[in-house]
């Protein structure tokens, strides 16, 4: 794993294999790329009691990379 240039992606995949639900919504708002990583259900209990976490990051680079991955997967998945 130390030779892997994308340790964050490897961590997400490892979490998924353990059963975690990892979602990465993408949005462009005001010309800026936004990425949300995590899982936060809509209820108040989820945010206050369940220790759920989601990060919202403004990053054109992350948006472009993940959008490219999404469209690649979309094209090759039957």
C-alpha positions in Angstrom: 0.0 0.0 0.0 2.8 2.6 0.5 3.5 2.6 -3.2 -0.2 3.4 -4.0 -0.4 7.0 -5.2 -4.0 7.3 -4.1 -4.1 6.3 -0.5 -7.4 8.1 0.1 -9.2 6.1 -2.6 -7.7 2.9 -1.1 -9.0 3.9 2.3 -12.5 4.4 0.9 -12.5 1.1 -0.9 -11.2 -0.7 2.3 -14.1 0.9 4.2 -16.6 -0.3 1.6 -15.3 -3.8 1.8 -15.8 -3.8 5.5 -19.5 -2.9 4.9 -19.4 0.9 5.2 -21.6 2.9 2.8 -19.4 5.6 1.2 -21.1 8.1 -1.0 -19.3 10.8 -3.0 -21.9 13.3 -4.4 -20.5 15.9 -6.9 -21.8 19.4 -7.7 -20.7 22.5 -9.5 -22.0 25.6 -7.8 -21.0 29.0 -9.0 -18.4 27.6 -11.3 -16.7 25.8 -8.4 -16.4 22.0 -7.9 -17.8 20.6 -4.7 -17.3 17.0 -3.4 -19.2 15.5 -0.4 -17.6 12.4 1.1 -19.4 10.5 3.8 -22.8 9.4 4.9 -25.2 11.5 6.9 -28.8 10.4 7.0 -31.5 13.1 7.0 -32.8 12.7 10.5 -31.8 14.8 13.5 -30.8 11.7 15.5 -28.3 10.8 12.8 -26.4 14.0 13.1 -26.6 14.2 16.9 -26.4 10.7 18.3 -25.1 8.3 15.6 -21.7 9.7 15.0 -22.2 10.0 11.3 -19.9 12.1 9.3 -19.8 13.8 6.0 -17.3 16.3 4.6 -18.0 19.0 2.1 -14.9 20.1 0.2 -14.6 22.9 -2.4 -12.0 21.5 -4.9 -12.1 21.8 -8.6 -9.4 19.1 -8.8 -11.3 16.6 -6.7 -14.5 17.3 -8.6 -12.8 16.8 -12.0 -11.1 13.6 -10.9 -14.2 12.0 -9.4 -16.4 13.1 -12.2 -14.0 11.4 -14.7 -14.1 8.3 -12.6 -17.9 8.4 -12.5 -18.3 8.8 -16.2 -15.7 6.0 -16.9 -17.5 3.6 -14.6 -20.9 4.6 -16.2 -19.5 3.8 -19.6 -18.0 0.4 -18.8 -20.6 -0.9 -16.4 -23.4 -2.9 -18.1 
